[in-house]
Amino acid sequence: MKNGLLLATLLLVTACGSPKPDLVTKCMFEVQPTGQYISTDLDSPTVVPGENGTQAGADALNECIRQKASQA
């Protein structure tokens, strides 16, 4: 249990240190698409529909991510 908590903490710290996954998170809150989406590439973040996600939702998220990346 303790090792699992440590691993989860390290993963969160690592993810927080990278600005690109943060773009996906920000856009998830902005766009608020229904369903789940899967990030395909951390170097150039894009998402694809996951469980109950839609292509329209993925397209909206990807557009938001591109806009935020160009502003950074």
C-alpha positions as semicolon CSV with decimal commas, in nm:
position;residue;x (nm);y (nm);z (nm)
1;M;0,000;0,000;0,000
2;K;0,278;0,241;0,097
3;N;0,471;0,167;-0,225
4;G;0,157;0,220;-0,433
5;L;0,099;0,558;-0,269
6;L;0,460;0,657;-0,333
7;L;0,432;0,554;-0,698
8;A;0,108;0,748;-0,741
9;T;0,267;1,055;-0,581
10;L;0,571;1,031;-0,810
11;L;0,350;0,999;-1,117
12;L;0,150;1,305;-1,014
13;V;0,463;1,510;-0,951
14;T;0,607;1,403;-1,286
15;A;0,285;1,489;-1,468
16;C;0,264;1,825;-1,293
17;G;0,618;1,908;-1,401
18;S;0,529;1,874;-1,769
19;P;0,326;2,160;-1,919
20;K;0,180;1,951;-2,203
21;P;-0,044;1,718;-1,999
22;D;-0,159;2,034;-1,821
23;L;-0,299;2,159;-2,153
24;V;-0,513;1,848;-2,179
25;T;-0,637;1,894;-1,821
26;K;-0,719;2,262;-1,876
27;C;-0,907;2,182;-2,195
28;M;-1,100;1,898;-2,028
29;F;-1,234;2,152;-1,777
30;E;-1,303;2,414;-2,045
31;V;-1,467;2,196;-2,308
32;Q;-1,629;1,950;-2,065
33;P;-1,696;1,678;-2,323
34;T;-1,902;1,378;-2,223
35;G;-1,728;1,043;-2,193
36;Q;-1,362;0,958;-2,157
37;Y;-1,070;1,055;-2,378
38;I;-0,724;0,907;-2,413
39;S;-0,412;1,118;-2,460
40;T;-0,206;0,968;-2,741
41;D;0,124;1,157;-2,721
42;L;0,274;1,365;-2,441
43;D;0,518;1,547;-2,674
44;S;0,236;1,675;-2,894
45;P;-0,076;1,610;-2,690
46;T;-0,380;1,492;-2,878
47;V;-0,673;1,289;-2,757
48;V;-0,891;1,019;-2,907
49;P;-1,233;0,908;-2,787
50;G;-1,232;0,656;-2,504
51;E;-1,528;0,492;-2,334
52;N;-1,847;0,687;-2,415
53;G;-1,641;0,963;-2,578
54;T;-1,724;1,105;-2,918
55;Q;-1,516;1,213;-3,214
56;A;-1,675;1,558;-3,186
57;G;-1,560;1,578;-2,824
58;A;-1,207;1,471;-2,920
59;D;-1,201;1,726;-3,202
60;A;-1,309;2,005;-2,963
61;L;-1,044;1,903;-2,709
62;N;-0,771;1,884;-2,974
63;E;-0,864;2,230;-3,106
64;C;-0,849;2,371;-2,752
65;I;-0,510;2,203;-2,695
66;R;-0,371;2,346;-3,022
67;Q;-0,491;2,697;-2,935
68;K;-0,341;2,685;-2,586
69;A;-0,013;2,542;-2,715
70;S;0,021;2,824;-2,968
71;Q;-0,036;3,083;-2,693
72;A;0,231;2,933;-2,466
